């Protein structure tokens, strides 16, 4: 394709003053400002970090490894430049009340400044803005820079999207066209980057055209304007002196389209201008509309706030605040003709590699005596993947044979911590110990015994005893089946369910038979399934219930994915007497199979297959809701 022009017009003419940007990494500092402060309690741990030469996504992944959580449970408000010293918040979903000091957190180029809990997730865009502290070195004409800075701070600059939005050498734009042409981009982050690049190109092109026409700071008929400190947009059918004055005093701002499907908000002359851009970049406009993005508006003028200008010889220090979504390089573009000393276009290395690992000086400056060479494959020693971490529990008790055999098998490939009840808790379901304190005892074999239920054990294990947190919760091997309706009462399944409630993948394992002899068979089945599960992660709302026939491993026919069957009603309570002639009651035997046909867990076991049942905890009877809504509306209170 023809290369897209990414050189946009200057509002005040191209600067003649030259300067060096990022001669040292400390010359470019960014401080993130949230619109709120963490409240001190809640499921989300907020971590305020100073990172030097580190990519935001890289830090997020390292935090996920440290806390042993999925990457999706680590969040941030916005991406920050790697070629800088930046301070920003990260959020990690960590249910419970455990406090952290993170003294053992070791991420190259990262320093933890604050830690606090909050009751809401930190989301992309949860950002008031950023404060910048920048040093321009070897400024050729300091006086001219001072004059130009005064103009910028009073009248603003074009709110262009920065060059980083388009990727190195504008590489995100051809990728966007490939996406619009039907290319399958599975990586959601890359897909989002390509879409953003396309929208940013069109927005910048509209500003570029207004500067060319002399209407950047002048209202034209049909403009759509935005109120200051607001996202509220209104149309300007007729331009008058009052509106011109409000534009001059920054009460309102002209907007341009962030392209998508639907009609443009502009009319008359403003509409003609934006439609002209759409014809010039027709492929991008049509592609964005086909993907379902909606028309939005963004201010075309950017005015730095809380500014400060200071000198030290021929070096200039700038301090200013920009709202979220704005770029410091956009301001610098109008101020000086700067040379970015990182020369990132020439550097050939993985986007996720910390700068501290590159063979360059700590300042990361690219000076005359420094040549940047990417590491070669022979120099690179890949890190070994950390062992999977598993929290293992059961309902038969910490001394049961099943949990010991399963521990031995899982320990061959994973780091396993056993936290289990001090006694048999079969049938405990999801019960919690609320009226007594929980106590733990570490046994000679390293297993942790708890005077509580299976649910207590998993809650305690995740929130207090296993840090970093486990990757998976496993319950079993249960001494007996958990088929069909059994899952409602099972302490084994309840332990897995609690793991799911706390954000972990979870598996329950049971041995089905009258003698319960072949625990090794069930352990091997569970281990093989869990190892494969690492390649095919569970959805967050699912639990896996595995039942294994009590046979030799060689007699097992394989795996079957099944649904839950169900049983006939169990025997009624049986009345007996104790030795003192007092009445006592025992539960009767389980009900016989009712629904045990093909596809059920009962049927798989009968055929000597290991039954694997994916389950959710949503017990809503959706097929009854519509009918019930009709008659319940007739009830009067």
Buried (B, 14 or more C-beta within 10 A) or exposed (E): EEEBEEEBBBBBEEBEBBBBBBBBBBBBBBBBBBEEEBEEEBBBBBBBBBBBBBBBBBBBBBBBBBBBBBEEBBBBBBBBBBBBBBBBBBBBBBBBEBEBEBEEBEBBBBEBEEBBBBEBBBEEEBBBBBBBBBBBBEBBBBEBBEEBBEBBBEBBBBBBBBBBBBBBEBEBBBBBBBBBEEEEBEEEEBBEBBBBBBBBBBBBBBBBBBBEEEBBBEBBBBBBBBEEEEEEBEEBEEBEEEBBEBBEEBEBBBBBBBBBBEEBBBBBBBBEBBBEBBEEBEEBBBBBBEBEBEBBBBBBBBBBEEBEBEEEEEBBBBBBBBBBBBBBBBBBBBBBEBBBBBEBEEBEBEEEBBBBBBEBBEBBBBEEEEEBEBBEEEEEEEEEEEEBBBBBBBBBBBBBBBBBBBBBBBBEBBBBBBBBBBBBBBEBBBBEBEEEEBEBEEEEEEBBBBBBBBBBBBBBBBBBBBBBBBBBBBBBBBBBBBBBBBBEBBBBBBBBBBBBBBBBBBBBBBBBBEEBEBBBBBBBBBBEBBBEBBEEEBEEEBBBBBBBBBBEEEEBEEBBEBBBBBBEEBEEEEEEEEEEEEEEEEEEEBBEBBBBEEEBBBBBBBEEBBBBBEBEEEEEEEEEEEEEEEEEEEEEE
